Every structure is written in C-alpha cells, then in structure tokens.
C-alpha cells in the first residue's frame, strides 16, 4: 500500500484575504429599504429618515462593502430615476417584484446611509438591459464635480 504525507505550514500565508469578500448587498425588496433602512417617522429614525437601530447592527457586522442596487432589483433599475430632487423623481413599477418604486432612496441617499454605516459602495449596473453607456454615465455622475 502506498502512503502519502501532507505537511501543513500554518505560518506560511498565500495572500491577504480581500475584505470585500465579506460584503453584502441591499435591494428594494419588501421592507429591506423602505421600512428597513429608511423609515422616516419611526422612533429610531434619524434626521435623514434612516433607522439608527439598523445602522448600529450593520456597523456591528463590520460590513466593508455593500452592492447597490443589489439582487434582482438591478434588472430594471434606472439610476437616473434616483437622483436629483426627491419630489421630482418618477414613480415606477418594479417589474421584478411587482411593486411600486418611489425612488425616494437613490444614489445620494444610499451613499449617505453607507457613510453612516461605515461601508463602501459597490455600484451594480445591469449590462443586459442598459449597457456600458449607463455604467460610464453613472461613474461620471458620481465622480465628476459637475458641468457635464
């Protein structure tokens, strides 16, 4: 019978583990955003309408990066609907979940929530329905100081 020997050197490292591996995502499904992260009028809501109890739990988890918009919500989401004056944003039917999307929480609001949660944004673009142009435009919108 042949024998094999395996030597494990626990002091030998291969590479650092990228903290983004421990990231998460959030999508506009059920009460995840409206009534979860964002609920103006709730006893635990801050001045921006974000639930401080939820923020405390997310900070406790130490989630380094959160993908937004996450899940199947990204399949029909137009980032342009979630920017600018909240009162002027369109209300749309979210075909993935057969729900009405008010676009009250958009790119700026989610970034504000991330700052409070101590996490970074990993922005998602559905290249199947919008494409490279959408990706380029949202990167420009989020990073360029203005005038374009």
N, CA, C and O atoms as a GROMACS GRO file, in nm:
protein
  592
    1UNK      N    1   0.084  -0.117   0.000
    1UNK     CA    2   0.000   0.000   0.000
    1UNK      C    3   0.089   0.124   0.000
    1UNK      O    4   0.186   0.132   0.076
    2UNK      N    5   0.055   0.220  -0.085
    2UNK     CA    6   0.130   0.344  -0.091
    2UNK      C    7   0.084   0.438   0.019
    2UNK      O    8  -0.033   0.439   0.058
    3UNK      N    9   0.178   0.517   0.067
    3UNK     CA   10   0.146   0.615   0.171
    3UNK      C   11   0.179   0.754   0.119
    3UNK      O   12   0.270   0.773   0.039
    4UNK      N   13   0.103   0.850   0.167
    4UNK     CA   14   0.127   0.990   0.132
    4UNK      C   15   0.145   1.070   0.260
    4UNK      O   16   0.091   1.035   0.365
    5UNK      N   17   0.221   1.175   0.249
    5UNK     CA   18   0.244   1.262   0.363
    5UNK      C   19   0.201   1.403   0.325
    5UNK      O   20   0.230   1.451   0.215
    6UNK      N   21   0.132   1.467   0.414
    6UNK     CA   22   0.087   1.604   0.392
    6UNK      C   23   0.144   1.689   0.504
    6UNK      O   24   0.125   1.660   0.622
    7UNK      N   25   0.215   1.793   0.465
    7UNK     CA   26   0.271   1.885   0.562
    7UNK      C   27   0.199   2.018   0.549
    7UNK      O   28   0.194   2.076   0.440
    8UNK      N   29   0.143   2.066   0.658
    8UNK     CA   30   0.072   2.194   0.659
    8UNK      C   31   0.154   2.292   0.742
    8UNK      O   32   0.177   2.271   0.861
    9UNK      N   33   0.196   2.399   0.676
    9UNK     CA   34   0.271   2.503   0.744
    9UNK      C   35   0.176   2.619   0.772
    9UNK      O   36   0.148   2.699   0.683
   10UNK      N   37   0.127   2.627   0.893
   10UNK     CA   38   0.028   2.730   0.928
   10UNK      C   39   0.087   2.870   0.932
   10UNK      O   40   0.013   2.967   0.936
   11UNK      N   41   0.217   2.882   0.929
   11UNK     CA   42   0.280   3.013   0.929
   11UNK      C   43   0.303   3.066   0.788
   11UNK      O   44   0.337   3.182   0.769
   12UNK      N   45   0.284   2.981   0.690
   12UNK     CA   46   0.302   3.019   0.550
   12UNK      C   47   0.170   3.074   0.495
   12UNK      O   48   0.070   3.002   0.490
   13UNK      N   49   0.171   3.198   0.456
   13UNK     CA   50   0.049   3.258   0.401
   13UNK      C   51   0.055   3.264   0.250
   13UNK      O   52   0.162   3.280   0.192
   14UNK      N   53  -0.058   3.252   0.187
   14UNK     CA   54  -0.065   3.263   0.041
   14UNK      C   55  -0.090   3.407   0.001
   14UNK      O   56  -0.022   3.462  -0.085
   15UNK      N   57  -0.190   3.467   0.064
   15UNK     CA   58  -0.224   3.604   0.031
   15UNK      C   59  -0.317   3.660   0.138
   15UNK      O   60  -0.376   3.585   0.216
   16UNK      N   61  -0.327   3.790   0.140
   16UNK     CA   62  -0.424   3.856   0.228
   16UNK      C   63  -0.564   3.824   0.176
   16UNK      O   64  -0.584   3.808   0.056
   17UNK      N   65  -0.659   3.816   0.265
   17UNK     CA   66  -0.798   3.798   0.226
   17UNK      C   67  -0.858   3.936   0.203
   17UNK      O   68  -0.856   4.020   0.293
   18UNK      N   69  -0.910   3.958   0.084
   18UNK     CA   70  -0.970   4.086   0.050
   18UNK      C   71  -1.094   4.105   0.136
   18UNK      O   72  -1.182   4.019   0.135
   19UNK      N   73  -1.104   4.216   0.211
   19UNK     CA   74  -1.220   4.235   0.299
   19UNK      C   75  -1.352   4.244   0.222
   19UNK      O   76  -1.458   4.222   0.281
   20UNK      N   77  -1.347   4.275   0.094
   20UNK     CA   78  -1.470   4.281   0.016
   20UNK      C   79  -1.540   4.146   0.007
   20UNK      O   80  -1.658   4.138  -0.025
   21UNK      N   81  -1.465   4.040   0.036
   21UNK     CA   82  -1.523   3.907   0.039
   21UNK      C   83  -1.638   3.899   0.141
   21UNK      O   84  -1.729   3.819   0.126
   22UNK      N   85  -1.631   3.984   0.242
   22UNK     CA   86  -1.732   3.983   0.348
   22UNK      C   87  -1.839   4.090   0.324
   22UNK      O   88  -1.906   4.133   0.418
   23UNK      N   89  -1.854   4.132   0.200
   23UNK     CA   90  -1.953   4.232   0.165
   23UNK      C   91  -2.094   4.177   0.162
   23UNK      O   92  -2.118   4.059   0.186
   24UNK      N   93  -2.185   4.266   0.131
   24UNK     CA   94  -2.326   4.231   0.128
   24UNK      C   95  -2.393   4.305   0.013
   24UNK      O   96  -2.325   4.368  -0.068
   25UNK      N   97  -2.524   4.298   0.008
   25UNK     CA   98  -2.599   4.376  -0.090
   25UNK      C   99  -2.733   4.413  -0.029
   25UNK      O  100  -2.777   4.353   0.069
   26UNK      N  101  -2.795   4.513  -0.089
   26UNK     CA  102  -2.930   4.551  -0.047
   26UNK      C  103  -3.012   4.575  -0.173
   26UNK      O  104  -2.964   4.635  -0.269
   27UNK      N  105  -3.133   4.527  -0.171
   27UNK     CA  106  -3.222   4.553  -0.283
   27UNK      C  107  -3.357   4.599  -0.234
   27UNK      O  108  -3.394   4.576  -0.119
   28UNK      N  109  -3.428   4.664  -0.320
   28UNK     CA  110  -3.560   4.718  -0.288
   28UNK      C  111  -3.663   4.606  -0.295
   28UNK      O  112  -3.747   4.604  -0.386
   29UNK      N  113  -3.657   4.515  -0.202
   29UNK     CA  114  -3.748   4.402  -0.196
   29UNK      C  115  -3.819   4.405  -0.061
   29UNK      O  116  -3.754   4.409   0.044
   30UNK      N  117  -3.949   4.401  -0.064
   30UNK     CA  118  -4.024   4.401   0.062
   30UNK      C  119  -3.991   4.523   0.146
   30UNK      O  120  -4.002   4.636   0.098
   31UNK      N  121  -3.950   4.501   0.270
   31UNK     CA  122  -3.918   4.609   0.363
   31UNK      C  123  -3.769   4.631   0.377
   31UNK      O  124  -3.727   4.698   0.471
   32UNK      N  125  -3.688   4.578   0.288
   32UNK     CA  126  -3.543   4.590   0.303
   32UNK      C  127  -3.497   4.736   0.305
   32UNK      O  128  -3.417   4.774   0.390
   33UNK      N  129  -3.548   4.817   0.213
   33UNK     CA  130  -3.510   4.958   0.208
   33UNK      C  131  -3.617   5.042   0.276
   33UNK      O  132  -3.592   5.103   0.380
   34UNK      N  133  -3.736   5.045   0.218
   34UNK     CA  134  -3.845   5.124   0.275
   34UNK      C  135  -3.908   5.046   0.390
   34UNK      O  136  -3.974   4.944   0.368
   35UNK      N  137  -3.888   5.095   0.511
   35UNK     CA  138  -3.935   5.024   0.628
   35UNK      C  139  -3.826   4.943   0.695
   35UNK      O  140  -3.846   4.886   0.802
   36UNK      N  141  -3.710   4.936   0.631
   36UNK     CA  142  -3.594   4.867   0.687
   36UNK      C  143  -3.483   4.967   0.714
   36UNK      O  144  -3.466   5.014   0.826
   37UNK      N  145  -3.407   5.001   0.609
   37UNK     CA  146  -3.301   5.101   0.623
   37UNK      C  147  -3.358   5.241   0.640
   37UNK      O  148  -3.308   5.322   0.717
   38UNK      N  149  -3.464   5.267   0.567
   38UNK     CA  150  -3.521   5.402   0.558
   38UNK      C  151  -3.666   5.400   0.602
   38UNK      O  152  -3.749   5.334   0.540
   39UNK      N  153  -3.697   5.472   0.710
   39UNK     CA  154  -3.834   5.476   0.760
   39UNK      C  155  -3.856   5.606   0.839
   39UNK      O  156  -3.857   5.604   0.962
   40UNK      N  157  -3.873   5.716   0.767
   40UNK     CA  158  -3.899   5.842   0.838
   40UNK      C  159  -4.022   5.827   0.927
   40UNK      O  160  -4.119   5.760   0.891
   41UNK      N  161  -4.016   5.888   1.043
   41UNK     CA  162  -4.127   5.878   1.137
   41UNK      C  163  -4.114   5.764   1.236
   41UNK      O  164  -4.185   5.761   1.336
   42UNK      N  165  -4.025   5.670   1.209
   42UNK     CA  166  -4.002   5.560   1.303
   42UNK      C  167  -3.930   5.617   1.426
   42UNK      O  168  -3.848   5.708   1.411
   43UNK      N  169  -3.960   5.567   1.545
   43UNK     CA  170  -3.894   5.619   1.666
   43UNK      C  171  -3.741   5.613   1.660
   43UNK      O  172  -3.674   5.693   1.725
   44UNK      N  173  -3.685   5.520   1.584
   44UNK     CA  174  -3.540   5.507   1.575
   44UNK      C  175  -3.481   5.579   1.452
   44UNK      O  176  -3.362   5.568   1.427
   45UNK      N  177  -3.564   5.651   1.377
   45UNK     CA  178  -3.514   5.719   1.256
   45UNK      C  179  -3.437   5.844   1.293
   45UNK      O  180  -3.474   5.918   1.385
   46UNK      N  181  -3.328   5.868   1.220
   46UNK     CA  182  -3.252   5.991   1.239
   46UNK      C  183  -3.312   6.102   1.153
   46UNK      O  184  -3.417   6.082   1.092
   47UNK      N  185  -3.248   6.217   1.147
   47UNK     CA  186  -3.299   6.331   1.072
   47UNK      C  187  -3.311   6.307   0.923
   47UNK      O  188  -3.385   6.378   0.855
   48UNK      N  189  -3.238   6.207   0.871
   48UNK     CA  190  -3.245   6.174   0.729
   48UNK      C  191  -3.346   6.063   0.701
   48UNK      O  192  -3.366   6.024   0.585
   49UNK      N  193  -3.409   6.011   0.806
   49UNK     CA  194  -3.508   5.905   0.789
   49UNK      C  195  -3.450   5.765   0.797
   49UNK      O  196  -3.522   5.667   0.777
   50UNK      N  197  -3.319   5.753   0.826
   50UNK     CA  198  -3.255   5.623   0.835
   50UNK      C  199  -3.270   5.566   0.975
   50UNK      O  200  -3.257   5.637   1.074
   51UNK      N  201  -3.299   5.437   0.981
   51UNK     CA  202  -3.318   5.369   1.109
   51UNK      C  203  -3.182   5.352   1.179
   51UNK      O  204  -3.094   5.282   1.129
   52UNK      N  205  -3.167   5.416   1.294
   52UNK     CA  206  -3.040   5.408   1.367
   52UNK      C  207  -3.019   5.269   1.427
   52UNK      O  208  -2.905   5.226   1.444
   53UNK      N  209  -3.128   5.199   1.459
   53UNK     CA  210  -3.112   5.062   1.511
   53UNK      C  211  -3.054   4.970   1.404
   53UNK      O  212  -2.972   4.884   1.434
   54UNK      N  213  -3.097   4.989   1.280
   54UNK     CA  214  -3.043   4.909   1.170
   54UNK      C  215  -2.897   4.948   1.144
   54UNK      O  216  -2.812   4.861   1.124
   55UNK      N  217  -2.869   5.077   1.146
   55UNK     CA  218  -2.731   5.123   1.126
   55UNK      C  219  -2.637   5.064   1.232
   55UNK      O  220  -2.526   5.022   1.199
   56UNK      N  221  -2.681   5.061   1.356
   56UNK     CA  222  -2.599   5.004   1.463
   56UNK      C  223  -2.566   4.858   1.436
   56UNK      O  224  -2.453   4.815   1.456
   57UNK      N  225  -2.665   4.783   1.390
   57UNK     CA  226  -2.643   4.640   1.362
   57UNK      C  227  -2.550   4.621   1.244
   57UNK      O  228  -2.465   4.532   1.246
   58UNK      N  229  -2.564   4.702   1.140
   58UNK     CA  230  -2.476   4.691   1.023
   58UNK      C  231  -2.333   4.727   1.063
   58UNK      O  232  -2.239   4.661   1.020
   59UNK      N  233  -2.317   4.830   1.145
   59UNK     CA  234  -2.182   4.867   1.192
   59UNK      C  235  -2.123   4.754   1.277
   59UNK      O  236  -2.004   4.726   1.268
   60UNK      N  237  -2.207   4.691   1.358
   60UNK     CA  238  -2.160   4.579   1.441
   60UNK      C  239  -2.110   4.464   1.354
   60UNK      O  240  -2.013   4.396   1.390
   61UNK      N  241  -2.176   4.441   1.242
   61UNK     CA  242  -2.133   4.336   1.149
   61UNK      C  243  -2.004   4.371   1.076
   61UNK      O  244  -1.937   4.283   1.021
   62UNK      N  245  -1.971   4.499   1.075
   62UNK     CA  246  -1.849   4.547   1.010
   62UNK      C  247  -1.845   4.509   0.861
   62UNK      O  248  -1.743   4.460   0.811
   63UNK      N  249  -1.955   4.531   0.793
   63UNK     CA  250  -1.964   4.500   0.650
   63UNK      C  251  -1.882   4.605   0.574
   63UNK      O  252  -1.913   4.724   0.582
   64UNK      N  253  -1.779   4.563   0.501
   64UNK     CA  254  -1.691   4.661   0.438
   64UNK      C  255  -1.747   4.725   0.311
   64UNK      O  256  -1.717   4.841   0.281
   65UNK      N  257  -1.827   4.651   0.237
   65UNK     CA  258  -1.877   4.699   0.109
   65UNK      C  259  -2.017   4.644   0.088
   65UNK      O  260  -2.046   4.530   0.122
   66UNK      N  261  -2.104   4.729   0.030
   66UNK     CA  262  -2.241   4.685   0.006
   66UNK      C  263  -2.275   4.716  -0.140
   66UNK      O  264  -2.262   4.830  -0.185
   67UNK      N  265  -2.317   4.613  -0.212
   67UNK     CA  266  -2.354   4.627  -0.353
   67UNK      C  267  -2.493   4.688  -0.362
   67UNK      O  268  -2.587   4.644  -0.295
   68UNK      N  269  -2.503   4.790  -0.447
   68UNK     CA  270  -2.631   4.859  -0.465
   68UNK      C  271  -2.643   4.904  -0.610
   68UNK      O  272  -2.543   4.949  -0.665
   69UNK      N  273  -2.757   4.895  -0.673
   69UNK     CA  274  -2.871   4.820  -0.624
   69UNK      C  275  -2.843   4.671  -0.637
   69UNK      O  276  -2.787   4.626  -0.737
   70UNK      N  277  -2.881   4.597  -0.537
   70UNK     CA  278  -2.848   4.456  -0.534
   70UNK      C  279  -2.963   4.368  -0.577
   70UNK      O  280  -3.075   4.414  -0.599
   71UNK      N  281  -2.932   4.242  -0.589
   71UNK     CA  282  -3.032   4.142  -0.621
   71UNK      C  283  -3.097   4.165  -0.756
   71UNK      O  284  -3.038   4.225  -0.846
   72UNK      N  285  -3.218   4.116  -0.770
   72UNK     CA  286  -3.290   4.124  -0.897
   72UNK      C  287  -3.341   4.266  -0.925
   72UNK      O  288  -3.381   4.296  -1.037
   73UNK      N  289  -3.340   4.351  -0.824
   73UNK     CA  290  -3.386   4.490  -0.842
   73UNK      C  291  -3.306   4.561  -0.951
   73UNK      O  292  -3.359   4.645  -1.022
   74UNK      N  293  -3.178   4.527  -0.962
   74UNK     CA  294  -3.092   4.594  -1.061
   74UNK      C  295  -3.138   4.566  -1.205
   74UNK      O  296  -3.105   4.642  -1.296
   75UNK      N  297  -3.213   4.459  -1.225
   75UNK     CA  298  -3.251   4.421  -1.361
   75UNK      C  299  -3.339   4.523  -1.431
   75UNK      O  300  -3.342   4.528  -1.554
   76UNK      N  301  -3.411   4.605  -1.356
   76UNK     CA  302  -3.496   4.704  -1.420
   76UNK      C  303  -3.473   4.844  -1.368
   76UNK      O  304  -3.551   4.935  -1.397
   77UNK      N  305  -3.366   4.864  -1.290
   77UNK     CA  306  -3.343   4.992  -1.225
   77UNK      C  307  -3.271   5.090  -1.317
   77UNK      O  308  -3.172   5.055  -1.381
   78UNK      N  309  -3.323   5.211  -1.324
   78UNK     CA  310  -3.257   5.320  -1.397
   78UNK      C  311  -3.204   5.418  -1.293
   78UNK      O  312  -3.282   5.484  -1.224
   79UNK      N  313  -3.073   5.428  -1.282
   79UNK     CA  314  -3.012   5.511  -1.178
   79UNK      C  315  -3.056   5.656  -1.190
   79UNK      O  316  -3.062   5.727  -1.090
   80UNK      N  317  -3.088   5.701  -1.311
   80UNK     CA  318  -3.129   5.840  -1.331
   80UNK      C  319  -3.260   5.871  -1.256
   80UNK      O  320  -3.285   5.986  -1.221
   81UNK      N  321  -3.342   5.769  -1.232
   81UNK     CA  322  -3.467   5.789  -1.159
   81UNK      C  323  -3.444   5.821  -1.012
   81UNK      O  324  -3.531   5.878  -0.947
   82UNK      N  325  -3.327   5.786  -0.959
   82UNK     CA  326  -3.299   5.802  -0.817
   82UNK      C  327  -3.202   5.914  -0.786
   82UNK      O  328  -3.132   5.907  -0.684
   83UNK      N  329  -3.193   6.017  -0.871
   83UNK     CA  330  -3.106   6.131  -0.843
   83UNK      C  331  -3.186   6.261  -0.859
   83UNK      O  332  -3.293   6.263  -0.919
   84UNK      N  333  -3.130   6.367  -0.803
   84UNK     CA  334  -3.197   6.496  -0.813
   84UNK      C  335  -3.300   6.515  -0.703
   84UNK      O  336  -3.303   6.440  -0.605
   85UNK      N  337  -3.384   6.615  -0.721
   85UNK     CA  338  -3.488   6.650  -0.624
   85UNK      C  339  -3.581   6.530  -0.603
   85UNK      O  340  -3.641   6.481  -0.698
   86UNK      N  341  -3.592   6.485  -0.479
   86UNK     CA  342  -3.673   6.368  -0.448
   86UNK      C  343  -3.819   6.387  -0.492
   86UNK      O  344  -3.882   6.293  -0.541
   87UNK      N  345  -3.872   6.506  -0.475
   87UNK     CA  346  -4.013   6.529  -0.510
   87UNK      C  347  -4.037   6.523  -0.660
   87UNK      O  348  -4.151   6.508  -0.703
   88UNK      N  349  -3.931   6.535  -0.739
   88UNK     CA  350  -3.946   6.532  -0.885
   88UNK      C  351  -3.911   6.396  -0.946
   88UNK      O  352  -3.917   6.379  -1.067
   89UNK      N  353  -3.875   6.300  -0.863
   89UNK     CA  354  -3.835   6.168  -0.914
   89UNK      C  355  -3.958   6.090  -0.958
   89UNK      O  356  -4.064   6.099  -0.896
   90UNK      N  357  -3.944   6.013  -1.065
   90UNK     CA  358  -4.058   5.935  -1.113
   90UNK      C  359  -4.090   5.816  -1.024
   90UNK      O  360  -4.001   5.758  -0.961
   91UNK      N  361  -4.216   5.780  -1.021
   91UNK     CA  362  -4.261   5.659  -0.954
   91UNK      C  363  -4.276   5.554  -1.063
   91UNK      O  364  -4.343   5.578  -1.164
   92UNK      N  365  -4.215   5.439  -1.044
   92UNK     CA  366  -4.214   5.335  -1.147
   92UNK      C  367  -4.261   5.202  -1.089
   92UNK      O  368  -4.252   5.177  -0.969
   93UNK      N  369  -4.312   5.118  -1.177
   93UNK     CA  370  -4.344   4.982  -1.140
   93UNK      C  371  -4.217   4.898  -1.151
   93UNK      O  372  -4.155   4.893  -1.257
   94UNK      N  373  -4.179   4.834  -1.042
   94UNK     CA  374  -4.065   4.743  -1.044
   94UNK      C  375  -4.116   4.608  -1.092
   94UNK      O  376  -4.187   4.537  -1.020
   95UNK      N  377  -4.078   4.573  -1.213
   95UNK     CA  378  -4.130   4.452  -1.276
   95UNK      C  379  -4.080   4.324  -1.209
   95UNK      O  380  -4.147   4.221  -1.214
   96UNK      N  381  -3.962   4.330  -1.147
   96UNK     CA  382  -3.908   4.210  -1.082
   96UNK      C  383  -3.994   4.169  -0.963
   96UNK      O  384  -4.014   4.050  -0.939
   97UNK      N  385  -4.045   4.266  -0.888
   97UNK     CA  386  -4.118   4.236  -0.765
   97UNK      C  387  -4.263   4.282  -0.768
   97UNK      O  388  -4.333   4.274  -0.668
   98UNK      N  389  -4.309   4.331  -0.882
   98UNK     CA  390  -4.446   4.381  -0.895
   98UNK      C  391  -4.480   4.480  -0.784
   98UNK      O  392  -4.587   4.472  -0.722
   99UNK      N  393  -4.390   4.570  -0.759
   99UNK     CA  394  -4.406   4.669  -0.653
   99UNK      C  395  -4.386   4.808  -0.712
   99UNK      O  396  -4.326   4.824  -0.819
  100UNK      N  397  -4.435   4.908  -0.643
  100UNK     CA  398  -4.416   5.046  -0.685
  100UNK      C  399  -4.287   5.098  -0.623
  100UNK      O  400  -4.269   5.091  -0.501
  101UNK      N  401  -4.200   5.150  -0.706
  101UNK     CA  402  -4.074   5.208  -0.661
  101UNK      C  403  -4.086   5.359  -0.664
  101UNK      O  404  -4.103   5.419  -0.771
  102UNK      N  405  -4.078   5.422  -0.547
  102UNK     CA  406  -4.095   5.567  -0.536
  102UNK      C  407  -3.966   5.644  -0.564
  102UNK      O  408  -3.969   5.765  -0.583
  103UNK      N  409  -3.853   5.574  -0.565
  103UNK     CA  410  -3.723   5.635  -0.588
  103UNK      C  411  -3.687   5.740  -0.483
  103UNK      O  412  -3.612   5.833  -0.511
  104UNK      N  413  -3.741   5.725  -0.363
  104UNK     CA  414  -3.707   5.815  -0.254
  104UNK      C  415  -3.564   5.790  -0.208
  104UNK      O  416  -3.492   5.884  -0.174
  105UNK      N  417  -3.523   5.665  -0.207
  105UNK     CA  418  -3.384   5.630  -0.176
  105UNK      C  419  -3.317   5.599  -0.309
  105UNK      O  420  -3.346   5.500  -0.375
  106UNK      N  421  -3.226   5.687  -0.346
  106UNK     CA  422  -3.150   5.672  -0.470
  106UNK      C  423  -3.002   5.675  -0.439
  106UNK      O  424  -2.959   5.644  -0.328
  107UNK      N  425  -2.924   5.712  -0.538
  107UNK     CA  426  -2.778   5.707  -0.527
  107UNK      C  427  -2.725   5.795  -0.413
  107UNK      O  428  -2.644   5.748  -0.332
  108UNK      N  429  -2.768   5.921  -0.405
  108UNK     CA  430  -2.717   6.009  -0.300
  108UNK      C  431  -2.759   5.962  -0.162
  108UNK      O  432  -2.679   5.961  -0.068
  109UNK      N  433  -2.886   5.923  -0.149
  109UNK     CA  434  -2.935   5.877  -0.018
  109UNK      C  435  -2.863   5.750   0.026
  109UNK      O  436  -2.827   5.736   0.143
  110UNK      N  437  -2.843   5.659  -0.067
  110UNK     CA  438  -2.775   5.536  -0.029
  110UNK      C  439  -2.631   5.563   0.011
  110UNK      O  440  -2.580   5.502   0.105
  111UNK      N  441  -2.564   5.655  -0.058
  111UNK     CA  442  -2.427   5.690  -0.020
  111UNK      C  443  -2.424   5.752   0.119
  111UNK      O  444  -2.332   5.726   0.197
  112UNK      N  445  -2.522   5.834   0.150
  112UNK     CA  446  -2.530   5.894   0.284
  112UNK      C  447  -2.548   5.784   0.388
  112UNK      O  448  -2.487   5.788   0.495
  113UNK      N  449  -2.633   5.685   0.357
  113UNK     CA  450  -2.653   5.574   0.450
  113UNK      C  451  -2.524   5.494   0.467
  113UNK      O  452  -2.489   5.455   0.579
  114UNK      N  453  -2.451   5.470   0.357
  114UNK     CA  454  -2.325   5.398   0.364
  114UNK      C  455  -2.224   5.470   0.452
  114UNK      O  456  -2.153   5.408   0.531
  115UNK      N  457  -2.217   5.603   0.439
  115UNK     CA  458  -2.125   5.681   0.522
  115UNK      C  459  -2.158   5.660   0.670
  115UNK      O  460  -2.067   5.645   0.752
  116UNK      N  461  -2.285   5.658   0.704
  116UNK     CA  462  -2.327   5.636   0.842
  116UNK      C  463  -2.299   5.493   0.887
  116UNK      O  464  -2.268   5.469   1.004
  117UNK      N  465  -2.309   5.398   0.794
  117UNK     CA  466  -2.287   5.257   0.826
  117UNK      C  467  -2.139   5.220   0.829
  117UNK      O  468  -2.102   5.114   0.880
  118UNK      N  469  -2.055   5.307   0.774
  118UNK     CA  470  -1.912   5.278   0.770
  118UNK      C  471  -1.875   5.177   0.663
  118UNK      O  472  -1.779   5.101   0.679
  119UNK      N  473  -1.950   5.175   0.555
  119UNK     CA  474  -1.925   5.080   0.445
  119UNK      C  475  -1.901   5.157   0.316
  119UNK      O  476  -1.932   5.275   0.306
  120UNK      N  477  -1.846   5.088   0.218
  120UNK     CA  478  -1.822   5.146   0.087
  120UNK      C  479  -1.926   5.094  -0.012
  120UNK      O  480  -1.986   4.989   0.007
  121UNK      N  481  -1.945   5.170  -0.118
  121UNK     CA  482  -2.040   5.135  -0.223
  121UNK      C  483  -1.974   5.050  -0.331
  121UNK      O  484  -1.865   5.084  -0.380
  122UNK      N  485  -2.039   4.942  -0.368
  122UNK     CA  486  -2.005   4.867  -0.488
  122UNK      C  487  -2.127   4.881  -0.578
  122UNK      O  488  -2.226   4.809  -0.561
  123UNK      N  489  -2.121   4.973  -0.672
  123UNK     CA  490  -2.238   5.003  -0.753
  123UNK      C  491  -2.257   4.896  -0.861
  123UNK      O  492  -2.161   4.857  -0.928
  124UNK      N  493  -2.379   4.851  -0.877
  124UNK     CA  494  -2.410   4.747  -0.975
  124UNK      C  495  -2.481   4.808  -1.096
  124UNK      O  496  -2.567   4.895  -1.082
  125UNK      N  497  -2.444   4.761  -1.212
  125UNK     CA  498  -2.508   4.802  -1.338
  125UNK      C  499  -2.548   4.675  -1.411
  125UNK      O  500  -2.468   4.583  -1.425
  126UNK      N  501  -2.672   4.670  -1.457
  126UNK     CA  502  -2.717   4.555  -1.534
  126UNK      C  503  -2.677   4.577  -1.680
  126UNK      O  504  -2.741   4.654  -1.752
  127UNK      N  505  -2.574   4.509  -1.722
  127UNK     CA  506  -2.526   4.526  -1.858
  127UNK      C  507  -2.616   4.457  -1.960
  127UNK      O  508  -2.600   4.476  -2.080
  128UNK      N  509  -2.710   4.377  -1.912
  128UNK     CA  510  -2.803   4.311  -2.003
  128UNK      C  511  -2.914   4.402  -2.051
  128UNK      O  512  -2.964   4.386  -2.163
  129UNK      N  513  -2.954   4.497  -1.968
  129UNK     CA  514  -3.065   4.584  -2.006
  129UNK      C  515  -3.024   4.727  -2.037
  129UNK      O  516  -3.096   4.796  -2.109
  130UNK      N  517  -2.911   4.774  -1.987
  130UNK     CA  518  -2.871   4.912  -2.010
  130UNK      C  519  -2.739   4.921  -2.086
  130UNK      O  520  -2.734   4.984  -2.192
  131UNK      N  521  -2.635   4.861  -2.036
  131UNK     CA  522  -2.510   4.857  -2.110
  131UNK      C  523  -2.399   4.945  -2.056
  131UNK      O  524  -2.409   5.007  -1.950
  132UNK      N  525  -2.291   4.946  -2.134
  132UNK     CA  526  -2.168   5.016  -2.098
  132UNK      C  527  -2.192   5.166  -2.083
  132UNK      O  528  -2.133   5.230  -1.996
  133UNK      N  529  -2.277   5.223  -2.167
  133UNK     CA  530  -2.303   5.367  -2.161
  133UNK      C  531  -2.361   5.406  -2.025
  133UNK      O  532  -2.322   5.508  -1.969
  134UNK      N  533  -2.453   5.326  -1.973
  134UNK     CA  534  -2.508   5.354  -1.841
  134UNK      C  535  -2.399   5.350  -1.736
  134UNK      O  536  -2.393   5.437  -1.649
  135UNK      N  537  -2.313   5.251  -1.744
  135UNK     CA  538  -2.204   5.239  -1.647
  135UNK      C  539  -2.114   5.361  -1.653
  135UNK      O  540  -2.078   5.416  -1.549
  136UNK      N  541  -2.077   5.403  -1.770
  136UNK     CA  542  -1.991   5.521  -1.786
  136UNK      C  543  -2.060   5.644  -1.730
  136UNK      O  544  -1.997   5.724  -1.661
  137UNK      N  545  -2.189   5.661  -1.760
  137UNK     CA  546  -2.262   5.779  -1.716
  137UNK      C  547  -2.277   5.786  -1.564
  137UNK      O  548  -2.266   5.894  -1.506
  138UNK      N  549  -2.303   5.674  -1.499
  138UNK     CA  550  -2.318   5.677  -1.354
  138UNK      C  551  -2.183   5.701  -1.286
  138UNK      O  552  -2.178   5.767  -1.182
  139UNK      N  553  -2.075   5.649  -1.343
  139UNK     CA  554  -1.942   5.677  -1.287
  139UNK      C  555  -1.910   5.826  -1.300
  139UNK      O  556  -1.859   5.888  -1.207
  140UNK      N  557  -1.942   5.883  -1.416
  140UNK     CA  558  -1.920   6.027  -1.434
  140UNK      C  559  -2.006   6.108  -1.337
  140UNK      O  560  -1.956   6.200  -1.272
  141UNK      N  561  -2.134   6.073  -1.326
  141UNK     CA  562  -2.224   6.145  -1.238
  141UNK      C  563  -2.174   6.143  -1.093
  141UNK      O  564  -2.176   6.246  -1.024
  142UNK      N  565  -2.130   6.027  -1.048
  142UNK     CA  566  -2.091   6.011  -0.909
  142UNK      C  567  -1.955   6.071  -0.879
  142UNK      O  568  -1.926   6.099  -0.762
  143UNK      N  569  -1.870   6.092  -0.978
  143UNK     CA  570  -1.732   6.132  -0.952
  143UNK      C  571  -1.691   6.266  -1.010
  143UNK      O  572  -1.597   6.328  -0.958
  144UNK      N  573  -1.756   6.314  -1.113
  144UNK     CA  574  -1.714   6.438  -1.176
  144UNK      C  575  -1.776   6.556  -1.100
  144UNK      O  576  -1.893   6.549  -1.060
  145UNK      N  577  -1.700   6.664  -1.079
  145UNK     CA  578  -1.752   6.775  -0.998
  145UNK      C  579  -1.872   6.849  -1.060
  145UNK      O  580  -1.937   6.927  -0.990
  146UNK      N  581  -1.902   6.828  -1.186
  146UNK     CA  582  -2.020   6.892  -1.244
  146UNK      C  583  -1.989   6.961  -1.376
  146UNK      O  584  -1.874   6.967  -1.421
  147UNK      N  585  -2.096   7.013  -1.436
  147UNK     CA  586  -2.079   7.087  -1.560
  147UNK      C  587  -2.089   7.002  -1.686
  147UNK      O  588  -2.074   7.055  -1.796
  148UNK      N  589  -2.114   6.874  -1.671
  148UNK     CA  590  -2.127   6.789  -1.790
  148UNK      C  591  -2.269   6.733  -1.796
  148UNK      O  592  -2.303   6.658  -1.888
   0.00000   0.00000   0.00000
